[in-house]
Amino acid sequence: DVLAVIFDNGSGLSNVAIAGDSGPRSVFTAIVGHSKVKATMLGAGQKECYIGGEGQSKRGVLSLNHLIDRVIVTCWDDMERIWRHIYDYELRMKASERPVLLTEALLSPLQKWEKVTVLMFQGFVVPAVYIAVQAILTLSASAHITGIVMDSWDGVTHTVPIYEGYCLPHAVSRLDVAGRDITEYLMKLLLESGHTFVSTTEREIVRDIKENLCYVASDPIQEMIAKPEEIMKEYRLRDNNIIQIGNQLFHAPETLFVPANIGVEPPAVHKIIFNSIMKCDFDMRRNLYGNILLSDFKERLLKELQTGVPNTTRVKIISPQDQRYSMWVGASILASLRMFRNMWVTRDDYNEVGPTVLQRKCF
């Protein structure tokens, strides 16, 4: 059997692999950097665009485009460039050789799913396509079929209840606060303390500070009254200068629990979990509370949830070992199953029905 190519397209990172692999073959930032000069003025060895890490390394002279903004593709031409780059340079194979399984957020508009299908069949001439819901893949990778998955990536945070392997779309909740918003708020907090980071290059520095030093406080009040030296951290800049950062490190992620800090209407992240569960049938709720899947701030979220449920309700949070690749693991398992063969959207399906065939085979 020909094993499928798997594209796990997040708004921050893209993972690429072949079903059955022990890990992703390529992980790179989902950005395309375009030259700021006209193509006719490019020198020898220069390109019109650079993808992923190559684009980041040249960000000072490029205009960077983050391809996905809150589950919406910002430029389909650049999306196609990334996929061609993957086939030509990461996988080194023709797209027509293998079926492709793509992961998508349940909140993605159907038009996006259909556009992907058209591109894959007409632009890349793949033999078959399947688009899988990220939350289901994440849950299946943890060996569960019932639970509520909270994903908080670069552009959006959402909670997806799943019961016996099926999503419950009516109970999905969304919060437009995620990694990118925390980065921007951290930039603002650092500016207020005298550290200026405004350019694209400097933004990447702030993102690195966020990823390496920021944390969600289990008790923000205690953090606020702590001595400055107890929470102060040092960060070495590329010019070897060292800056000291204090309570900004927990203030920035606190926006997940107090979205009003950045002008976003509530509910907070723990409230969207509660709201999703309460939209489900009463008989399902106990199982959902007992299987909450997320990767970060487990202690704080557990504390917030327990204050809002009856004492008799057991709340359990499951943390996968490596959340970054859990969707890929679930996708790899799915694409390797013998029963999955009948689930593919084939070229014959597409030619007969068109891109709307997705509604019949992928939902």
C-alpha positions in Angstrom: 0.0 0.0 0.0 1.1 3.6 -0.7 1.4 5.5 2.5 -0.1 9.0 2.6 1.6 12.4 3.0 0.5 14.2 6.1 0.3 18.0 6.3 -0.3 19.3 9.8 -0.8 23.0 9.0 -0.9 25.2 12.1 -0.9 29.0 12.1 2.6 28.9 13.7 4.3 25.7 12.6 3.8 23.2 9.8 4.6 19.5 10.3 5.1 17.2 7.3 5.6 13.5 7.3 4.6 10.2 5.7 2.1 8.0 7.5 3.9 5.4 9.7 7.0 7.5 10.2 8.3 7.7 13.8 8.1 11.5 13.7 7.7 14.5 11.3 10.2 14.7 8.5 10.1 18.5 8.5 8.9 21.1 10.9 9.1 24.7 9.9 7.5 28.1 10.5 4.5 28.7 8.3 5.7 32.0 6.8 6.8 33.2 3.4 9.2 36.1 3.1 9.0 38.3 -0.1 11.8 40.4 -1.3 11.2 44.2 -0.8 12.8 44.9 -4.2 11.4 44.2 -7.7 12.2 40.9 -9.3 14.2 42.7 -12.1 16.5 44.2 -9.5 17.4 41.1 -7.6 21.1 40.2 -7.6 22.7 36.8 -8.2 21.7 34.2 -5.8 18.7 36.2 -4.6 15.1 34.9 -4.8 11.7 36.6 -4.9 10.6 34.7 -1.8 11.9 32.6 1.0 10.0 29.9 3.0 10.0 29.0 6.7 13.3 29.3 8.5 15.1 30.7 5.5 12.6 33.6 5.5 13.0 34.2 9.2 16.8 34.3 8.9 16.5 37.1 6.3 13.6 38.9 7.9 15.4 42.2 8.0 15.3 42.5 4.2 12.0 40.7 3.6 8.3 41.4 4.0 7.1 38.4 6.0 3.6 36.9 5.5 2.2 34.6 8.2 0.0 32.3 6.1 -2.7 31.6 8.5 -4.4 34.2 10.7 -7.0 32.9 13.1 -7.6 29.8 10.9 -8.0 31.9 7.8 -5.5 31.6 4.9 -4.1 35.1 4.2 -2.7 34.3 0.8 -3.5 31.2 -1.2 -0.6 31.8 -3.6 1.8 31.6 -0.7 0.1 28.5 0.7 0.6 26.8 -2.7 4.3 27.9 -2.6 4.7 26.2 0.8 3.2 23.0 -0.4 5.4 23.0 -3.6 8.4 23.6 -1.4 7.5 20.7 0.8 7.1 18.3 -2.1 10.2 19.5 -4.0 12.7 20.1 -1.2 11.4 18.4 2.0 9.9 15.2 0.7 11.6 15.2 -2.7 8.7 13.4 -4.4 5.9 14.2 -6.9 2.6 15.1 -5.4 0.9 12.7 -7.7 2.6 9.7 -6.1 0.7 9.6 -2.8 -2.6 10.5 -1.3 -2.5 13.5 1.1 -4.1 13.9 4.5 -4.4 17.4 5.8 -5.4 18.6 9.3 -7.8 21.5 9.9 -9.4 23.2 12.8 -13.1 22.5 13.1 -13.8 26.2 13.1 -12.2 26.6 9.6 -14.8 27.8 7.1 -16.0 25.1 4.7 -14.9 27.3 1.8 -11.3 26.9 3.0 -11.6 23.1 3.0 -13.1 23.1 -0.5 -10.3 25.5 -1.7 -7.7 23.1 -0.4 -9.4 20.2 -2.2 -9.4 22.1 -5.5 -5.7 23.0 -5.2 -4.7 19.4 -4.3 -6.6 17.8 -7.2 -6.1 20.4 -9.9 -2.8 22.1 -8.9 -0.9 19.1 -7.4 -2.8 16.2 -9.1 -2.8 14.0 -6.0 -4.7 10.7 -6.3 -6.8 11.2 -3.1 -7.4 13.7 -0.3 -8.8 13.6 3.2 -9.2 16.5 5.6 -9.2 15.5 9.3 -10.3 17.6 12.3 -7.3 18.4 14.4 -9.1 17.9 17.8 -10.1 14.4 17.0 -6.6 13.5 15.9 -5.1 15.0 19.1 -7.5 13.1 21.3 -7.0 9.8 19.5 -3.2 10.2 19.9 -3.8 10.1 23.7 -5.7 6.9 23.3 -9.1 8.4 24.2 -12.3 8.6 22.1 -14.3 10.9 24.5 -13.0 14.2 25.9 -12.7 17.9 25.4 -9.7 19.2 23.5 -8.4 22.7 24.1 -6.1 24.0 21.4 -4.3 27.3 21.9 -1.9 27.9 19.1 -0.7 31.0 17.3 -4.0 32.6 16.3 -7.0 31.2 18.1 -7.9 29.2 21.2 -10.9 26.8 21.0 -12.4 23.9 22.8 -13.9 21.0 21.0 -16.0 18.3 22.8 -15.7 14.8 21.3 -17.9 11.9 22.2 -17.0 8.4 21.2 -14.9 9.7 18.3 -17.4 12.3 17.0 -17.1 16.1 17.3 -20.0 18.0 18.7 -19.9 21.2 16.5 -22.8 22.9 18.4 -20.7 22.9 21.6 -17.4 24.3 20.2 -16.3 27.5 21.9 -13.8 30.0 20.6 -11.5 32.7 22.1 -9.6 35.0 19.8 -6.6 35.2 22.2 -3.7 32.9 21.5 0.1 32.9 21.1 0.4 35.8 18.7 -1.7 38.0 21.0 0.4 37.2 24.0 3.5 38.1 21.9 2.0 41.5 21.0 0.9 42.2 24.6 4.4 41.3 25.8 5.8 43.8 23.3 3.6 46.5 24.8 4.5 45.6 28.4 8.2 45.6 27.5 7.8 49.0 25.8 6.2 50.4 29.0 9.2 49.3 31.0 11.7 50.9 28.6 12.5 48.1 26.2 11.6 48.9 22.6 10.8 46.0 20.2 8.9 47.2 17.2 10.4 45.9 14.0 9.7 42.4 12.5 13.2 41.2 13.6 12.5 42.5 17.1 9.1 40.9 17.2 10.8 37.5 16.8 13.0 38.3 19.8 9.9 39.0 21.8 8.4 35.7 20.6 11.6 33.9 21.8 11.3 35.6 25.2 7.7 34.5 25.4 8.5 30.9 24.5 11.4 30.5 26.8 10.6 32.7 29.8 6.9 33.4 30.0 4.7 31.3 32.3 1.1 31.1 33.5 1.0 31.9 37.2 -0.8 29.3 39.3 -1.7 32.1 41.7 -1.3 35.6 40.0 -2.1 37.4 43.3 0.9 35.8 45.0 3.1 36.6 42.0 2.1 40.2 42.2 3.1 40.6 45.8 6.4 38.6 45.3 9.7 40.4 45.6 11.0 41.6 42.2 14.2 39.6 42.6 12.1 36.4 43.0 10.5 36.7 39.6 13.2 38.6 37.6 14.7 36.8 34.7 17.6 37.7 32.4 17.5 37.5 28.6 20.6 37.9 26.5 20.1 39.8 23.2 22.0 39.0 20.0 24.4 41.8 20.7 25.2 40.2 24.0 23.5 42.9 26.0 21.4 41.5 28.8 17.9 42.8 29.8 16.0 42.0 32.9 12.3 41.2 32.8 10.0 40.8 35.7 6.3 40.5 36.1 5.7 41.0 32.4 6.6 37.3 32.1 3.3 36.2 33.7 1.2 39.3 32.9 1.4 38.6 29.2 0.0 35.0 29.4 -2.6 36.2 31.9 -4.6 37.5 29.0 -5.9 34.0 28.4 -7.7 34.3 31.8 -8.4 38.0 31.6 -8.9 38.8 27.9 -10.1 42.3 28.7 -6.4 43.1 29.3 -6.0 43.4 25.5 -9.5 44.6 24.7 -11.1 41.2 23.9 -14.6 40.4 25.2 -14.8 37.5 27.7 -15.2 34.6 28.3 -11.8 33.6 29.5 -10.1 30.3 28.6 -11.4 28.3 31.5 -14.9 29.7 30.8 -15.0 28.5 27.2 -14.2 24.9 28.5 -17.1 25.2 30.9 -19.4 26.7 28.2 -18.6 23.9 25.8 -19.3 21.2 28.3 -22.6 22.8 29.4 -23.8 22.8 25.8 -23.5 19.0 25.7 -26.1 16.5 26.9 -26.2 16.1 30.7 -25.2 12.4 30.5 -22.0 13.3 28.6 -20.7 16.0 31.0 -19.1 13.8 33.6 -17.0 12.0 31.0 -16.0 15.3 29.4 -14.9 16.9 32.7 -12.9 13.7 33.4 -11.0 14.0 30.0 -9.8 17.5 29.3 -6.8 17.5 27.0 -4.4 20.4 26.9 -0.6 20.8 27.0 0.1 23.9 29.1 -0.9 25.7 32.4 -2.5 22.5 33.7 -2.3 23.5 37.4 -3.9 26.9 36.9 -6.7 25.7 34.6 -7.6 22.9 37.0 -7.8 25.4 39.8 -10.1 27.7 37.8 -12.4 24.9 36.7 -12.8 23.4 40.1 -14.1 26.6 41.5 -17.0 26.5 39.0 -18.2 22.9 39.2 -19.9 20.9 42.0 -17.7 19.2 44.6 -18.9 15.9 43.4 -17.7 16.5 39.8 -14.2 15.1 39.1 -12.1 17.3 36.9 -9.1 15.6 35.2 -6.7 17.2 32.8 -4.7 15.0 30.4 -1.4 16.5 29.2 0.2 14.8 26.1 4.0 14.3 26.3 4.5 16.5 23.3 1.5 18.5 22.2 3.4 20.0 19.3 3.2 16.7 17.4 0.1 15.0 18.9 -2.0 16.0 15.9 0.6 14.4 13.6 0.6 11.2 15.7 -3.2 11.0 15.5 -3.0 11.6 11.7 -0.3 9.0 11.2 -2.4 6.4 13.1 -5.5 7.3 11.1 -3.9 7.2 7.7 -2.2 3.8 8.5 -5.5 2.1 9.4 -6.8 -0.5 6.9 -10.4 0.7 7.5 -9.4 4.2 6.4 -9.0 3.2 2.7 -12.7 3.7 2.1 -12.7 7.2 3.7 -10.5 8.9 1.1 -11.9 11.5 -1.3 -10.7 10.0 -4.6 -10.2 11.8 -7.9 -13.3 10.0 -9.2 -15.3 11.3 -6.2 -14.0 14.8 -7.0 -14.7 14.6 -10.7 -18.3 13.4 -10.1 -19.3 15.7 -7.3 -16.8 18.5 -7.1 -15.2 20.0 -3.9 -18.5 19.7 -2.0 -17.8 16.0 -1.7 -15.9 16.8 1.4 -19.2 17.4 3.3 -20.1 13.8 2.6 -16.8 12.0 3.3 -14.9 14.1 5.8 -17.6 15.1 8.3 
